[in-house]
Amino acid sequence: MNQSEPFMKPNKKSLLKHPLHKSVPLRFRTIFISDVHLGTSGCQAKRLLEFLKATESDKLYLVGDIVDGWQLKRRWYWHQTHNDVVQLVLKKAKKGTKVIFVPGNHDESVRQFIGLDFGGIKIRDEHVHTTADGKKMLVLHGDRFDGVIACAKWLAYVGDSLYTMILKFNQVYNGWRARAGLPYWSLSQYLKLKVKNAVSYITSFEQALATEARKQGLDGVICGHIHKPEIRDIDGILYCNDGDWVESLSALVEEASGELRLVDWHEVMLRWEQSQFAPDEFACAQPV
């Protein structure tokens, strides 16, 4: 993920006007997204909607904090694009995509329905995903391995309020940067990387998740929660965090080969735009 890149929407006007244009989604075996935080002004629902429209997969994992119940309890906020995201996920499930929802701490109220299926969406506390090349990956949100939430939930609420304040500042500041022609910059990501305690917290979290996967005899773990997209080896365990749709606008995808890799909104939209014309279409479009 390159935070120095501005969130500029790829120009699709030429595609939409082209007489031979066919909107063909990018195909993945599996897509993992988490930490969308629908119900907050910081949620990048419009870009997530574009991402979901530009992609399709056999399986779609919603790895927690899809809806932010904490914020909705404080102040009701629900934009039409938030509805559109929910409706599109339901539409994908209806059309045959296997959707597995693993609730997180912000949508913990859904945990009372663990083990049930609603509208084609399976609700599970955790799940073991087998990749095309045989790797067995533990899929869970990860909040129960967060010492702050486990031991002092009130502190997590305070931290969430501070995080919301930082995001609001970020929106104003980046609005000014965009007008000045400067790229997007994330204050919260900067603080996470620069503050020693935050770095230590992230490292401890990652190691705890890897340890859990090892205890279960699995090859790796896929999680969310800390809003830090990452793929790395931790003592022989493949640790994957799919990031978030507040700042990094990232997802974890599994290719047909079984390879797991991180993508972001900007990359996917560019790939989608480039894929819309086949070579023969370009040839047909050339003047004689």
C-alpha positions in Angstrom: 0.0 0.0 0.0 1.4 3.4 -1.0 0.0 6.1 1.1 1.7 8.7 -1.0 -0.6 8.0 -3.9 -3.7 10.3 -4.2 -7.1 8.7 -4.2 -7.9 9.8 -7.8 -10.7 8.0 -9.5 -9.6 6.4 -12.8 -11.3 8.1 -15.8 -13.8 5.6 -17.3 -15.6 8.0 -19.6 -13.9 6.7 -22.7 -14.8 3.2 -21.8 -18.5 4.0 -21.2 -18.8 5.8 -24.5 -17.0 3.1 -26.6 -19.5 1.2 -28.7 -17.6 -2.1 -28.1 -17.3 -1.6 -24.3 -18.4 -4.5 -22.1 -18.0 -4.2 -18.3 -16.2 -7.4 -17.3 -15.3 -7.7 -13.6 -11.8 -8.8 -12.5 -12.0 -12.4 -11.3 -10.5 -13.7 -8.1 -11.0 -17.0 -6.3 -11.6 -15.3 -3.0 -11.8 -11.8 -1.7 -11.3 -10.8 2.0 -12.4 -7.3 3.3 -12.8 -6.0 6.8 -13.1 -2.8 8.8 -15.5 -1.1 6.5 -17.2 0.8 9.3 -20.5 1.5 7.6 -22.4 4.0 9.7 -19.5 6.4 10.1 -18.6 9.5 8.0 -15.1 8.1 7.6 -16.3 5.0 5.8 -15.2 5.1 2.1 -18.4 3.3 1.0 -18.4 4.9 -2.5 -15.0 3.5 -3.3 -15.8 0.1 -1.8 -18.9 0.0 -4.0 -16.7 0.6 -7.0 -14.3 -2.1 -5.9 -17.2 -4.6 -5.4 -18.7 -3.8 -8.8 -15.3 -4.2 -10.5 -14.6 -7.6 -9.0 -16.2 -11.0 -8.6 -15.1 -14.1 -6.7 -16.2 -17.6 -5.7 -16.1 -16.6 -2.0 -16.3 -13.2 -0.3 -15.2 -13.0 3.4 -16.4 -10.1 5.5 -13.8 -10.2 8.2 -15.5 -8.0 10.9 -16.3 -4.4 11.7 -18.4 -4.1 8.5 -21.0 -2.0 10.3 -19.9 0.2 13.2 -22.4 -0.3 15.9 -20.4 1.6 18.4 -20.7 4.8 16.4 -24.3 4.3 15.4 -25.2 4.1 19.1 -23.6 7.5 19.7 -24.9 9.3 16.6 -27.0 7.9 13.7 -25.3 8.3 10.3 -26.2 6.2 7.3 -25.5 7.5 3.8 -27.3 6.0 0.7 -23.9 4.5 -0.4 -23.9 2.5 2.8 -27.2 1.0 1.8 -25.8 0.3 -1.7 -22.9 -1.7 -0.3 -25.2 -3.9 1.8 -27.5 -4.4 -1.2 -24.6 -5.3 -3.5 -23.2 -7.9 -1.1 -26.7 -9.5 -0.8 -27.0 -9.5 -4.6 -23.6 -11.2 -4.9 -24.8 -13.9 -2.4 -28.0 -14.4 -4.3 -26.1 -14.8 -7.6 -23.9 -17.6 -6.1 -21.0 -16.0 -4.4 -20.4 -17.7 -1.1 -20.4 -15.0 1.5 -19.0 -15.7 5.0 -19.4 -13.0 7.6 -17.1 -13.1 10.7 -18.2 -10.4 13.1 -15.8 -8.1 14.8 -16.0 -5.9 18.0 -17.8 -3.0 16.3 -20.5 -5.3 14.9 -20.4 -7.7 17.9 -24.2 -7.6 18.2 -24.2 -10.0 15.1 -22.4 -12.6 17.2 -25.6 -13.7 18.7 -26.4 -15.2 15.3 -23.2 -17.1 14.9 -23.8 -20.5 13.2 -26.9 -19.2 11.3 -27.3 -18.3 7.6 -29.2 -15.2 6.5 -29.9 -14.3 2.9 -27.2 -16.6 1.7 -24.6 -15.1 4.1 -23.1 -17.5 6.6 -22.3 -16.0 10.0 -19.3 -17.6 11.7 -17.1 -16.8 14.7 -14.1 -18.0 12.8 -13.6 -20.1 9.7 -10.8 -22.2 8.1 -10.3 -21.3 4.5 -8.4 -23.7 2.2 -6.6 -22.0 -0.7 -6.3 -23.5 -4.2 -2.8 -24.6 -3.4 -3.8 -26.3 -0.2 -2.9 -23.8 2.5 -5.3 -23.9 5.5 -5.9 -20.3 6.8 -7.7 -19.3 10.0 -10.1 -16.4 9.2 -11.2 -14.3 12.2 -11.5 -10.6 13.0 -8.8 -10.7 15.7 -10.3 -8.4 18.4 -10.2 -11.1 21.1 -6.4 -11.0 20.7 -6.4 -7.3 21.4 -5.3 -6.8 25.1 -7.1 -3.5 25.3 -10.5 -4.9 24.3 -10.0 -8.1 26.3 -8.9 -6.3 29.5 -10.2 -2.7 29.4 -13.1 -2.3 27.0 -13.8 1.2 28.3 -10.3 2.2 27.1 -11.1 0.8 23.6 -14.2 3.1 23.5 -12.0 6.1 24.4 -9.5 5.1 21.8 -12.3 4.8 19.2 -13.5 8.3 20.0 -10.0 9.7 19.6 -9.6 7.8 16.3 -12.8 9.3 15.0 -11.5 12.8 15.8 -8.3 12.0 14.0 -10.2 10.8 10.9 -12.3 14.0 10.9 -9.2 16.1 11.0 -7.7 13.9 8.2 -10.8 14.6 6.0 -10.4 18.4 6.4 -6.7 18.3 6.0 -6.7 16.1 2.9 -9.5 18.2 1.4 -7.0 21.1 1.6 -4.2 18.9 0.2 -6.4 17.8 -2.8 -7.2 21.4 -3.6 -3.5 22.2 -3.5 -2.8 19.2 -5.8 -1.0 17.2 -3.1 -1.4 13.5 -2.6 -3.4 11.8 0.2 -1.7 11.6 3.6 -2.9 9.6 6.6 -2.2 11.0 10.1 -3.4 7.9 11.9 -1.2 5.6 9.7 1.7 8.0 10.4 1.2 7.8 14.1 0.9 4.0 14.1 4.2 3.7 12.4 6.0 6.4 14.4 4.8 5.9 17.9 6.8 3.3 19.6 4.0 1.9 21.7 1.7 1.6 18.7 4.4 -0.3 16.8 4.9 -2.7 19.8 1.1 -3.2 20.0 0.8 -4.1 16.3 3.7 -6.5 16.6 2.2 -8.2 19.6 -1.1 -8.5 17.9 0.4 -10.1 14.8 2.4 -12.6 16.8 -0.6 -13.6 18.9 -2.7 -14.3 15.8 0.2 -16.4 14.3 0.5 -18.3 17.6 -3.3 -19.1 17.5 -3.0 -20.5 13.9 0.0 -22.6 14.9 -2.0 -24.0 17.9 -4.7 -25.1 15.5 -2.2 -26.8 13.2 -2.9 -24.4 10.4 -0.7 -22.7 7.8 -1.7 -19.2 8.4 -4.2 -16.6 9.6 -6.3 -13.9 7.9 -7.6 -11.1 10.0 -8.5 -7.4 10.2 -9.0 -5.2 13.3 -5.9 -3.0 13.4 -6.3 -1.3 10.0 -2.8 -2.2 8.9 -2.6 -4.3 5.6 0.2 -6.8 5.8 1.4 -10.1 4.5 4.4 -11.6 6.2 5.9 -14.8 7.5 6.0 -15.1 11.3 8.0 -18.1 12.3 6.6 -20.3 9.5 3.1 -19.0 9.8 1.6 -16.8 7.0 0.1 -13.7 8.6 -2.3 -11.7 6.4 -4.2 -8.6 7.4 -6.6 -7.3 4.8 -6.5 -3.7 6.0 -9.6 -1.4 6.0 -12.0 0.8 4.0 -11.4 3.9 6.0 -7.8 4.8 5.2 -5.9 2.1 3.2 -8.9 1.0 1.0 -7.4 -2.4 0.8 -8.4 -6.0 0.5 -6.7 -9.4 0.5 -7.4 -11.5 -2.7 -6.7 -15.1 -3.6 -5.8 -15.7 -7.2 -6.8 -18.9 -9.0 -3.4 -20.3 -8.3 -3.9 -19.9 -4.5 -1.6 -17.0 -4.2 -2.6 -14.5 -1.5 -1.8 -10.8 -2.1 -2.9 -7.4 -1.1 -4.7 -5.0 -3.4 -6.1 -1.5 -3.0 -8.9 0.4 -4.6 -6.6 2.4 -6.8 -4.8 -0.6 -8.2 -8.0 -2.6 -8.8 -9.8 0.3 -10.6 -6.8 0.8 -12.9 -6.6 -2.9 -13.6 -10.4 -3.0 -14.3 -10.2 -0.1 -16.7 -7.2 -1.6 -18.6 -9.0 -5.0 -18.8 -12.1 -3.6 -20.5 -10.6 -3.6 -24.0 -9.3 -6.9 -25.5 -6.5 -6.6 -28.1 -8.9 -7.3 -30.9 -11.2 -4.6 -29.8 -8.3 -2.1 -29.9 -7.6 -3.3 -33.4 -11.2 -2.9 -34.5 -11.2 0.6 -33.0 -8.2 1.8 -35.0 -8.9 3.9 -38.1 -8.4 2.1 -41.5 
